[in-house]
Amino acid sequence: MLQHLDAPAVARELAPDEPVILNRPHAAARAAQFFATKFPGKSLYAVKANPSPDLIQILWDNGITHYDVASIAEVRMVRATLPQATLCFMHPVKTASAIREAYFQHGVRTFSLDTIEEVEKIVAATTDANGERARDLRLCVRLRVSSEYSELSLASKFGVDLVDAGKLLQSTRQVADWLGVCFHVGSQAMTPFAYVQALERARAAIADAGVVIDMIDVGGGFPSSYPGMEPPPLEDYFAIIHRHFEAMPIAYNAELWCEPGRALSAEYNSLIVKVEKRRGDELFINDGAYGALYDAAHVAWRFPVRHIARDMDNDNAAIDAADLEAFSFYGPTCDDADFMEGPFMLPPGIKAGDWIEVGMLGAYGAAMKTAFNGFGGAEVVVVSDEPMASLYTGERKDPRVSDNVVSLR
């Protein structure tokens, strides 16, 4: 695939009327290397964040060997792309046929669950034609934990309550060759303390069960950088997770896992959209709520934006941030709900015919695109510049500011 310098170069060379997805393989490779070398355990890529086979191959090439898959379609796709990868079926509710195919055809041995019914289903689905029960199941009991420190909650749908966790762990231990405890603190956790609370809940469940635990999986939630959401360094998350993991009542050789999705994929993609119409501070663009900008519409996610002027003399880079103005977007469909409130900060002179680069869309961007109303097509190109924000380049300033004042008197 032909490589371009950056978004302005793509816009001026292609003059696109349809959205263009910009891939940055070097950014994904850097993120993978960061987790592979710095997280004090095993990192599983959460495929749902961006199921691109190209991205999955990049992550594998840079040290990510385990993959969190949530459906039999994801199992098939990742296995076809990476024959040697370890696949972990981490959706707590699965069909018996999906479990059976994953186990017998694709070599999946790790499954998560949050009810005794799911345990029984997994055991039944992995029993062979001779009635021999599987002896190599690696089962993970998912706990319900708080999402109060995360931007998007994952606290209500899955997870066994603490009061019932001990009994479920005991029952699962009876049929598992290897037993784990997992949880998810929610997406875009803005403080490492989110994991402290969850790990303390896991400690209580393990103590109540009194069984041997072979693995603790702290799930996803590792953040990326967006306007108004500047997280602490990821090293802080890793350090506090490791410290609390070391104090858990678990087997001496127990493993520590995590499931980053956003943190591994966010910097991989950005998107060029075209301004079709301006109405005051509202811009009509050619992607939106039913495309890669789903999160901007449905959860009011603020993505970084950059102006690309058609006349090449009025880009964001030449305008002081104080002179930018707040805009909202309408997407291309006929639906009033195809609206993104923003605010998206852009130059006051932006007009129809200009383009906008929307950054940090590698997580849940391309993965959410539909063809509603006949829209959704997008060309894909590779660019070599850096993403609009990065946690991995070493140039980002630590956003933490201490309010402590130490007196020398």
Secondary structure, 3 states (H helix, E strand, C coil): CCEECCHHHHHHHHCCCCCEEEECHHHHHHHHHHHHHHCCCEEEEEHHHCCCHHHHHHHHHCCCCEEEECCHHHHHHHHHHCCCCEEEECCCCCCHHHHHHHHHHHCCCEEEECCHHHHHHHHHHCCCCCCCCCCCCEEEEEECCCCCCEEECCCCCCCECHHHHHHHHHHHHCCCCEEEEECCCCEEECCCHHHHHHHHHHHHHHHHHCCCCCEEECCCCCCCCECCECCCCHHHHHHHHHHHHHCCCCCCCCEEEECCCHHHHHHHEEEEEEEEEEECCEEEECCCCCCCCHHHHHCCCCCCEEEECCCCCCCHHHCCHHHCEEEEEECCCCCCCCEEEEEEEECCCCCCCCEEEECCCCCCCHHHCCCHHHCCCCEEEEECCCCCCCCCCCCCCCCCCCCCCCCCC
